[in-house]
């Protein structure tokens, strides 16, 4: 089989890239190791920056998002029983959209299949070959036999644990990595959100986040050990701990039936370069951010925007400047998002290694954000999203 762009991974990055390439007259084939049911049901992040929301609308895959998504004009920071609202609309004129990632995946799969796009689910044993030539190819197992996909470009969209990043020789790869000494215990609960907007709570017992997936489903997190044993956390204990960390006069946490719980490790990770020959890495294959800043999915979409522009020029006129500078262009935004995510994480979490002085610095930083329009504007500007291509 032959196509112009071979895409490894049917997550948001791979699907969005395939869809945008189609809109620009460029053919692609997606190879995905998991089943369609698994991919469409995988629960992930759900906060979209305004530039990403607009990208989906412009691409014709935003109808359900506009009908079911929740537009948020701000977030709330809470510490020591005190709230400060970051007013996105007043400070930047923008908002964010709360819309679950698995629904974005469903929308994109439906759009690709409706347009006759090829997504090969349960394609295993994938290997990338001849990446330094002008005729790379991908070998994979599907339908009981090994098959070959010839292409001009390979897009590695297969996540942090995928095979694409490892195709870049270790001799030229540079990794920047930080593992945080805590994780997030996250739950989905069948209960209406206890706040109309996200609440980020700093507490001496640890961080907590109140989020939502719909008007009737809440998503909540609390800081825990990175290897936390979920067996020790009964539903009652989770709700009791959340109530302590969100405590404020007049605030009532609405408990409900917990339908999902899990522990997410926290790390900052960047792998450079993001390109090698005809291979281009996108999304989690190249970078991971702690979820505090809600940047993971949004960074993947920004990578897609950069590569789509570059490939449209290259296939259209032969102009290769965009492809040659793809990694540098993406990394300008990646490192800004890393800085913001690191800052939010450092500001709001309890670090057991912190001295009393460092804990006072956290309090002082939050107090500064609470009292400074300039500091609140900086937070708002980063949260709602920098331009997709800087």
N, C-alpha and C positions, 0 to 999 in steps of 0.2 A: 504494500500500500504506500502511496505517496501523498504528501501534503506540503504546504508551505511552512507551517509552524507546528511542531510536535510539542504538546503540552503535557507535562507529567503532574498529575494531581487535579482533582475536581473539587477543590475547596473554592472559597470566594475568589482568590486570585486567579486560578486557572480558568474558572468559568467566566469571570468578568473579562479577562483577556480574550478568550475565545469569542465572546459576544461582541466586544468592541472591534476586534479584527474583522469579524463578519460584516459589521456595519461599514467597514472601510474596504470591503471587497477582498479580504485576505482569508484564505482557507486555513483551517486548523483541525487537528484531531486531539482529543483529550484521552489520556490513559489514567485510569483510577484503580488503585489496588482493592478498594472496598466496594461493597454493594451499593446500589442506588439507595436502598432503604437506610443503610447505615449513614451515608453521607447526608441525606436529607433530614435525618433525625438527630444529628450530632449537635448538642447544645453548646453554644459558645457565646461570645460577647454580643452586646446589643445596643451600643451607643455609636451613632454615626455623626461624624463631623458634617457641617453644612456643605462643604465642597464635595464630599462623597455622596451625600444625599442628592445634590444637584446632578452629579455625574450619573447616578442611577436613573434619575428622571429623564435626563437628556438622552440616555441610551434606550429609553422606552421600556424599562423594567421597574418603574417606580409606582405603578398604579396601586398595588396592594399595600405598599409601604405608606402611601399617602392616605389610604383608607383606614389602615389598622395601626400605623405607627403613632407614637406620642411625641409631639413637638414640645421640647423643653426650652424655656427661655432663661434658665438659670440652674444653679446647684447650690446646696447649703453646706457650709462647713460648720461643724459643731465641736466645741471643746469646753469642758468644765461647766456644762449646763448653759452655754452661751452659743447663739447662732449668728452666722454672718452669711447672707445670701449674695452670691456672685451673680449679678444681673447681666446676663449675656446681651440681651436686647439693648439695654441702656448703655452698656460699655462698648459694645462692638456692632450693634445692629444685626446680630446673627443669633442663631439658635443651634441646638443639636436635635437629632431625631433618635428616639428609642424604638428600635425595631430589631427583633431577634435575628441573629446571623443565620440560623437554619432556615428561616423564611427567605432570606436573600438567596441562599443556595437553591431552595426550591424554585424561586422565581427565575433564576438564571438557567437552571436545568430545563424548565418548561420552555423558556425562550429559545434555548439552543436546539432542543428537539423539534420545536415547532418550525424552526428555520431549516431543518434538515441537517443540523450539526451532528457530528459523530462524537459520542462519549462512550468509551469502552470501559464499562465497570468490570471489576474483578480481573483486571489485567495485572498479572503478577510477574515476578522474575525480571523486572525491568533493568536494562543496562543501556548506558549512553556510550556511543561509539563515534570515533573520528571527529571529535568536537573541534579540532584545530584545522579541519579541512573545510572546503565549501560544500561538502556533501555528507553531513552528519547523518547518523541513523540510530534508531532505537530498536532494540530487541526486547520482546516481551512474550509472555505466555498468556494465551486467551483461547477459550473454547477448546481446550485440550491439546493445543499444539503451540510451538514457538512460532512467532510471526515477526515481521520486520516492518518498521515505519521509516521510510526515507523522507527527509525534510531539509529545508534550508536553515531553519532556526530551531533550537530547542529551548523551551521555557520551563525551568524547574520551579514548580509551584507546589511541591509535595511536602512542605512543612519542615519543622525542625528535625524530625526523625527520618526524613526521606533520604533518597539515594543521591539526589542531584548535587547537593553541596559537596559530597565526598568525591565527585568527579573532578573537582578542582585540585590540582596537585598540592600536597602539603608544603612543598618547597616555596610556593608563591602565596599561600593562604595565610592571612593574619586574623586572629580571633581576639576579640575584646569581650570579656565575660565577667559578670559578677553574679554570684548566687547570694540571695538575701537569707538571713538566719531565721526566717519565718515563712509561713505559707498562709493561704486563705482557706478556711472551711466555708464552702459555699452551699447554699440550699436553694431549691425552688419550692415554693409553697403556694397552695391554693388558697390565697387570701388577697383581698384588695390591698394595694400598697398603703403603708401608713403615712406616706407623704406624697404630695403631688409632684415633687422633684427629688432627685437623688440627694441623699444625705451622707456626707463623709464625716465620720466621727473619730476624733482623737481622744483616747481615754488612757488612763494610767494602766489599765488592764490589757490594753491593746486596741488596735484599729477596728472599726466596723464600717460597713457600707450598706446602705439601704438603696436598692435599685428595684427595677420592675421589668416584666416582660409584656404585660398587658394590664388593662384595668382590673383584672381579676387574679393575676399571677404575680407574686412578688419574688424577687431575687435578692438574697441577702448574704453577706459575707462577714466573717469575723477572723481576726488575726489569730493564728495558732502556730504550733510547732510544724516545721516542714515535713516531718514524718509522723504527724498526728495520727493516733489510732482512732478511727471513726467509731469503733465499738464502744469507746468510752463516752461517746456523745449521744445520749438519748435525745429525743425530740424536746422533752421538757428542759433538759440542761441547755440545749441550744437557745431556746426562746428565753430562758432566764438570763443567759449571758448576754444575748442581744439587748434585752431590756436594760441591763445594767449599763452597757456601753452607749446606748442611745438616750439615756435618762436626761430629761429636761422638763422643767415645769410646764404642764399642759400637754406634753407629748404622750400619746398612747400608741404602743406597738400592738399591731393586730396579728396575733398568732393564727396559724392555720395548719392544715394537713401538709406535712413535708413530703414531697413526691420524689425528690432527688437530693442527695448530698454527696460531697466529694471534697478532696483537698487539692488545691492548686499550688504548686511550687512557684516561687517568685525569683525571677532572674532578669538581668539585662545582658543582651548578647548581640554582637554584631560580627559578621564574617565578611572580610574584604579579600579580594575583589568580588563584586557581584556579577562579574562576567568573565568568561574564559572561552576564547575562540567563539564558536557559535552558540554557546550555552549562556543563558541569562537567568539569574536567580531572582525570585520575587517572593515577597511576604516572609513568612516564618522560616523559609529555607535559608534566608540571609540574615534575619534579625528577629529578636524577641524583646519585648518590653514588659516590665511588670504591669499588671492590669490597672493599677491605680489611676493612670492618666487616660485610660480608654483609647489607646492608640494602635493596638495590634492590627485589627481589621482595616483601619483607616490608612495605616502605612502600606498595607498590601495593595489597597486601591490606588494609592499614589504611585507605587511602582508600576502598576498596570497602565496608568495614564502616561507615564514617561515612556514605557516600552511601546505602547500603541502608537504614540506620536512618532517614535523613531522608526518603527517597522513600516508605518504608512509611507513615510518619506523614502525609505530604502527600497521597498517593493515598487513604489510608484515612480521614482525618478533615479534610483541608484544612489541617492545621497546617503552617505554613511556616517556623517558627523554625529547624529543622535545615538546610533548604536555604539560608536566608539567612546562616547562620554556618558553612556547610560548609568554606569555604576557611580561615577562622580556626582551626576545629577541627583540620583536617588539618595545618596548618602548625605547630601546637604540637609534634606528633610529628615532622614533617619536619625541623624545625630541631634537635631533640634528636638525631635520627639523623645529620644532617649533622655536628653537633659530634663525635659519637662516631667517625664514619668519618674525619673530618679528623684527629682525635687519633690514631687507630690508624695512619693513613697517615704522619703527621708523626713518630710514634714509631719506626717500623720501616724507613723507606726512607732510602736515601742521597741527600742533596741536594748536588749538586756546588757549589752556592753557599754551603753551610754553612762557617762558620769553624771552626777547631779548638775554640773555646769552645762553639759550637752542637752539635758532635758529642759533646762531653763532657756537654752537657745531655741529649742523647738517652740516653746511657749511664746518667746519674744517674736519669732518669725510669724507665727499665726496672728499674734496681736498686731503686728505691722500690716499684714494682709487685711485684717479686719478694719484697720483705721486709715488705710491709704487707698485712694482711688487709683493711683498709678499701679500699685501692687495688684489690686483686684483686676485691673484692666489687663495686666500682663497674664494673669491666670486665665481670664476669660478668652483672650486672644488665642492662647495656645489650646485651650479646651475646645473651642468651636472649630478650630482647624486652620492651619496656615494654608496658603495656596498649594494645590496638588503638585505643581511644578515650580520650584523656587529658582 
